C-alpha cells in the first residue's frame, strides 16, 4: 500500500516518541551576545555564540563560542580571536560576526562594536605605566597670546600609583610655530627654569582645534606611554554689540621654521648645514653626504635667531634669492638667514 511521504514521517515520529522527532545533532541557528558593545581603545570584551538545535517544537541550545568562526569587518577598529575575545584597536565601528555550518547550510549572527578613542592615552607595553592623562584634555583660548598650563598625570601598577609627570614627560605639538609647548628646563640655580606643558596660542584656528599636544613618557621597559590634548583659538570677528569676537588680533610669533633643500641635479655628494648664531638651538645637517639621505630638512628657531647655512659637496651653483651675506669658500658657500618668519632656502648643487 502506498503511504504519502508526509504521513510516513508522522508515523516515524509517533514510533520514536520516546526520543522525540527533533534533530538534536543538527544546528539550526546561532545568536551572538552582546548584540551591541562600546569600548575604548585598548579594552577587550568577550563575545558569546549560542547555538539552537532541533525544530521549533523540540529545540535545545548550547554555548558554541569556541565552535564558530569569528570575523571583524574592520580589523583596524577591533580584532576578534578564535575564542570570541574582541580587542579595540582604533576609533570607529565594526561588525563582529559568528559563522557556522548548520543542518540546512551556513548560518551567522552579528553584533555592532563601537570603539572610541583612548580617554587617557596609552601606557607602555609591559612596563609599569598603565595610562597617561593630560589635564585638561582640551583648551580653547579666547585671544591670541594666551597661555595655559597642561598637566601630565600617570597611573602606575606600582606605588605611588598616581604621579605628576608634567616636568618629566616630553611635550610635542603638531603646530610648533602656531601653538608651541614648553619642556622642562632644569637650568643652573641662577639660570632660571622653565616648567613643562605650557602651551600658547599665536595663530587663530578654524574651529576649536588648531593643534594636538602630545605627552610622551618613557616606561620602565623603554616603551613609550602617550596622551594627547586638543588646543585651539577659534577665529570670531567682532560684531558689536552682540559678538565681542575672539582670536582676531594678531600677535608676534615666538617661533619660525627654516626649511633647506637641494634644487640641483647632484643628488649624491651635497650637504647643507644650518647653524644658529647662539650655538644652542637646533642644527640642521642635511643631504646624503651627511648620511641622512634627505633632500628636504627643517628645524624650528626662536624668532630673531640668525642662522648660517653652509653648502658643501659637488659643484655649487648658487642660493635662492632670500639668502643674505653670501660668501664663497674653497669648498662651497655660506649665507645668513634672519629668522623673522618661516623661511625656505634652496641650494643648487650641480
N, C-alpha and C positions, 0 to 999 in steps of 0.2 A: 504494500500500500504506500502510495506517495504521501510524504509528510512535508509541508512547506518548511522552508529554512527557518522562518521566524518561530514557528511552533516547535521546531526541533530544539532551538536554543532555549525556549521556555521550559521544555521538558528536562533539558540538561540542568537548568538552574534548579528546578524542583528536586531532581535527584540529588544534586550537590548542595542541598540547603544547609547541611551541617557546616560547610566551609564558605558558603555564600557564592555569589556569581560575580564578585569583583575580580579585578586583575591586580592582586597585591604586589606583583613584581614589576608592573608597568607604570612608569612615570607619566602623569597627565599634564602637570603644570609646575611652575616654580614661582616663588614670590620672594623678592628682596626686601629686607628691612635693615635700617630705617628707610622709608620711602623718600626722605629728603634729609640733608645734613649740611651744616655750615661749620667750617673750620678756619683757623688762622694758619698762615704758612708755618710749616714745621710740625703741626699737630697731626695726630692719627685717629682713625676710627675703625672699629670692627664692623663690617657688614656681614649679615647672615642670609643664607638662602634656605627656604623651606620648600620641600617638595611635596606635592599632593599626588597620591596613588589611588588607583581604582576609579570606579564610576561615581556619579553623584549620590547614589543610594548606599554605597559601601566604601566611602573614601577614607583614607588614612593619610597622615602627614608625618614627616620626619625631617630632621636637620640634615641638609645635604651641602653645607657650606664648603666642605673640602672635596665635593664630588662634582662641582660645576666649573666652568671656565669663566674667570673674571676678566673684564676688559674695561679700561678707562678710555673714553672717547678722545680726551685731550690729555695725554700724559704730562705735558708741561704744566698743567694745572694740578693734577693729582695722579699718583700711580696707585696701582692695586696689586696686592700679592696674590699668590695662588690660594692662600687661606682666607682671602677676603679683607685684609687689612689695607686700608687706603691711607696714603701719606700725602698731605697737602704740600705742593711744590711752589706754585705761583698763583697770584690772584686771578680769578676767573671762575667759570662754571664748566663742569664736565659731567658726563653721564656715566654712571657706574652700572655695568650690565653683568648679570649672571646668566650663562647659557648652558644648556644641556640637551641631550638627545632623549626625547620622550617616547612613549609607546607608539604615538602616531606621528613622530617626526620631531624636528628641532623646536624647542621652547626657550623662552627667555623672559627676564624681568629686569627692570631698570630703576635706578634711584638718581636723583639730581643732587650733586655735591657742589656747593658754593664755597670758594676759598677767598678769604680776604687777606690783605697784606699783613705782615707781622706788626703787631701793635707795639712791641717794644724792642724791635730789632732782633738780631740773632746772636747766639753765643758761639764760641769757638767749638771746634769738633773734638770732643773727647776731653776737653780741659775743664777747668773749674768755673768758667763764666757760663751761666745758664742763659742770661739775657742782658741786653744793654738798652737803656732807655734815654732819650733826650727829653728834657723838661724845660720849656713847653714843647709840644710836638709841632707847633706852628706859631709863627709870629707874623702879624700884619701891621706894618708901620703906618703911621698917619702922615708922616712927612719925611722927605729925604734928609739924610744926615743923622737920623736917629740910630741908636744902637740898643742892643738887647743882650742880656747875659743868658746863654744856654747852659744847662747843667747836664752832665753825663752820669747816669746812675747805673751801676752794675749790680746784678743779682748773681750770687755765687753759691756753689754747692758746699763750700766750707765757710766757717765763721771768720770774720763777720759776713753774714750773708748779703747785706746791702751796703754798698760802698760808693762814695762820691769819687768819680774818676775824672772830673772835669779838667783837672790840670795834668792828668797822665795819659789821656787818650790823644790821638792825632785827629785834629779837626780839618775837614776838607769842605770846599764849596764848589758847586758846579759853575758859579759865575764869580771868579776871583776879583774882577775889576768892578763889578756892579754890587756884589754882596760879599765883601771879604769877611773872613772869620779869623780870629786870633788863635795861636797856640801858646801854651805856657812857656815863658822865657825865664828860667831860673838864673837870673843875672847875678853878678857880684853884689855884695851887700850895699855898695854905694852906687851901683849902676842901675838901680831900679828893677822892676819886674813887671811882667805882663801876664794877666790872667787868661786862661784859655777859654774858648767858647763865646767870645764877644763878637757878635755879628752886626754889621752896619749896612744901611741902605743908601746907595748913591745914584741909582737909576730907577725910574718908575717901571712897574711891571704891568703886563697886560693880564689883569685879574689878580687874585690874591697870592699866586705863586710865581716868584721871579727867579728863585734858585732853590736847590736842595742842599742842605747842610748834612754832612755825614761825620759821625764819630766812629773811630776805629780803635779798638782795644786789643792788645796782643794777649792771647790766652796763655796759660801756663805751659801748654804743649807747642806753642809757636803759631797756632792758628789765630785767625782774626775774628773778633766779635764786632758787629756793626749795628748802628742805629741811624735813622735819618729824621730830619725835620724840614718842613717847608717854610720858606721865608718870602715875603713879598711886600711891595709898597704900591698898591693899585692906583693908577692914574685916574683922578677925578678932577675935571676942570671946574673952577668955581662958577657958581651961578647965583650970585646974591639976589635976595637974601635966603633963598631956600636951600642952596647947597654950598657949603664952605669950600669944598674942594680938598684934594689931598695929593701929595707927591708930585706936584706940578712945578714947584720952584726948584730949579737946578742948583746943585752944589758941586764943588770941585771934587773930582775923583781922587782917591788916595793911591790907586794902583794903575799901572799901564802895562800892557803886554807887548813884548818885542817878538816878532817873527822873522827869522832869517831863512833864506833858501838859495839854492843854486839854479840859475836860469840859463846856464850854458850847456854845451854839448859834452863836456868832460864829466863823466859820472863815476869815475874810479879813483881819482887821486886828490880830489879837492877837500878842503877843510875850512870851516868857519868857526871862529872862537869869539864869543861876546863876553867882555869882562867889565863889570861896573866899576866906576871910579873909586867907590868906597872899599871894594875888595871883599865885602862881607855878604853881598847879595848873590843871587843865582848866577852861575857861569854856564854859558852855552858852549858845548863842544859838539859840532855837527858835521856829518859827512862820513863817507866810507873810510877815509884816511884816519879818522878818529876811532873807527871801529863801531860806530853807531849804525851805519848803513842807512841813515835817514837823509832825505833830501829837503825836508822842512822841519825846523826846530823852533821851539818857543820857550819863553821864560817871562815871569812877571816881576816888575820892579816898582818901588815907590815912585810916585810922580815926582819929577825933578831930578831923578837919577841920570847921570851921564854915563853912557855905555860905549866902550870902544870895541869895534868889531874888526877882527883880523882875518884876512883871506890868504890862504897858502895852498900850494899844490897845483901843479899844472901851469898853464899859461893863463894869467889873469887878464880879463878883458874889460873890467870896469864895474862900478856900483850903480844902483838905481838912484834917481835924482834927489832923494831926501837925505842922503848922506852929507855930512859936513866935515870940514877939517881933514880932507882926504890926503893921505901920504902914501907914496910909493916906496916900497922897500925892495931889498935884493931878492926876497923870497915871495913877495906878494904885495899886499896893500892893506892899509888900515883906514877906517873912517869913524867918526864920532856921532852918536845919536843921542840928543837930549830927550828923555822920556817924559814929554808933557802930555802925550796921548798914546793910544795904541799905535805902534809903528810896525811897518813891514819893510824889510830891506832885502833886495835881491842882489846877488853877486854873479858875475858872468865868469865862468871857467871854460876856457877853450881847450 
